[in-house]
Amino acid sequence: MVSSVILVPALLNGLMTGAVYALVALGLTLIYGVLHIINFAHGALLTAALFAAFFANKLLGIDPYVAALFLAPLFFGIGYALQRFVIGPAAHGEDRNILLVTLGLAVMIENALLYAFRADTRTINLSYAFDVVEIGNSFLAVPRVVAFGVVVAIAALLWFAMRWTDTGKAIRAVAKEKLGAELSGINVAHIYAVTFGLGTACLAVTACLLIPTYYINPHAGNAFVLIAFTIVVLGGMGSVAGAMLGGLFVGVVESFSGLYLGESLGQIGIFVMFILVLLFRPSGLFGERA
Amino acid sequence: MKGLAPIATVAVLLALVPFITASNAVLNFLVMAFLIALAGQGWNILGGYGGQYSFGHAAFFGTGTYVTAVLQVRYGMNAWLCFALGIAGGALVGAVIGGLSFRSGLRGSYFALVTLAFAEVLRIVASVAPITGAGVGTLIKLDLRPEAFQFQSRAPFYWVLLALLVVSLILTRIIEDSRFGAYLVALRENEDAAKALGVDTTLVKLGAMTISAAITAAAGGFYAQYFLFVDAGIAYGPWISVEALLAPIIGGVGTVFGPLLGALVIRTLGELTKIVAGDAPGLDLVIYGSVLVAVVAFAPRGIAGLIERVRGRLTPPAAPSLERSHG
């Protein structure tokens, strides 16, 4: 009923959007895979990163893509400190407490941003924001193509680091068998914090990739987080490959449901999918049974 | 039955407040605090006693609010009847969400996520569906007669809400002493063990969720009558999900008076923030968030736990306590 002239660009755009979702989900799934907690502060931290990228550009005139180079380490530090000095000690080792602490952090960060910057929606102007490239008969925005490439590169880098570096091996060891890892001399509290830091650093990069084409307000991150939850559940909690595939899949689904149902109902498509997956396949399409 | 005396004392003392002060500010403050306490008592039954942490109690609050408001406005039904149907509607939504998630074996973070998602779906649907007034919201017509569940002054509203709150306190006390309550606590402490001992954990959780949803929906229905206005952000917004869990956790999770204590504390903090910083959006929630983190870190059993600890230090323990220990 709809010709390929519309479907192909919708598919490609979906993949571009999906790549950004995948990066948010990658951070979430990394944290879940190792700490076995759902980080409810993920969205608020993404919003914080968006504001950081915004002010780096507005006040210091730094291009978002350059800002990523120092925001990623900065947010790694923030994530590290949050887990090491707030979430870890406050949780007393109980999962229910971790849920509450990350929820409390989310409420704090989001509303501190609301208090400081009000509910105004902000955007930045970049000379290249509206540039397009032509692929086949579809026109794709340059920032989105860049985002796609960066996400794929980061996923590959992360996969490589997990496999071949000592820290990566330690992270996998802690994820598999916490006690065993501790007994063989791995500092579990440190590895937890490193993982949380990596997840948060992913958000800083996401923010820098998003900001050329996206708006910022104190609730901006939330839009991504439930989507990221969906992806993580879909891809199997803790699975890096699952997060990538799930992200791309959700991006395409959103793009098509937006095409057929319109903007506001297109949003529901994601939630409905999320609930269905949670109810019927809580271990994900690619995950192992919990 | 043991434990009813403190509830009766609190009820009588609170009922006297309108005779002591006619200040609308005081009554308004207490109404909001009781409203949160009532919604929180709902959360407490499922989360506090049953250990199932819901992040989406807005789903039940909002259903109570909308059913009460929409049936009145669209179908001209009696307000009290609408209120009762609102509670029933909330219970139904609770039973459906509970049935779906518990049968699928969702626990812990998964359960928190799915409740959050349901509340968000309902919020989005309510913000576009014509029957709820979509983005504009629904306004209940002013009709200041007791038959229409509207009153000339704040005091009768206050007493009605207090009565609802007292009912929820007594209900909680009854559950505490019942076999059902014992099952609920058992599955909170160790679900697999409870199951192995023959507790039908799915059914118990489902029952708790239905009761929990009904109580929170009652708070929602009252909200509609008190403010005479509903929109999607109020009814299904995350604020009520957060406050409904904040109150019992701050006050003392899994205790009869925890939600009331906690609601009074968070509302006092909210008012103090307003006095200090003016009507700045967000600042009160920043404080709620920090209090939540601080309570979990330093007083995992809330104010009730702190009181107990102080009391335990003053009087030497007579017999080993059977109270649950956290950890």
Interface residues (C-beta under 8 A of the other chain):
Chain A: I37 I38 F40 V86 P89 A90 A91 H92 E94 D95 R96 N97 L99 L100 V101 L103 G104 L105 A106 V107 M108 I109 E110 N111 A112 L113 L114 Y115 R118 A119 P218 L226 F229 V233 S264 L265 Q267 I268 F271 V272 F274 I275 L278 L279 F280 P282
Chain B: G51 Y53 F55 L100 S101 S104 G105 L106 G108 S109 Y110 A112 L113 V114 L116 A117 F118 E120 V121 I124 V125 S127 V128 V242 L245 I249 A280 P281 G282 L283 D284 L285 V286 Y288 G289 S290 V291 L292 V293 V296 A297 P300 H326 G327
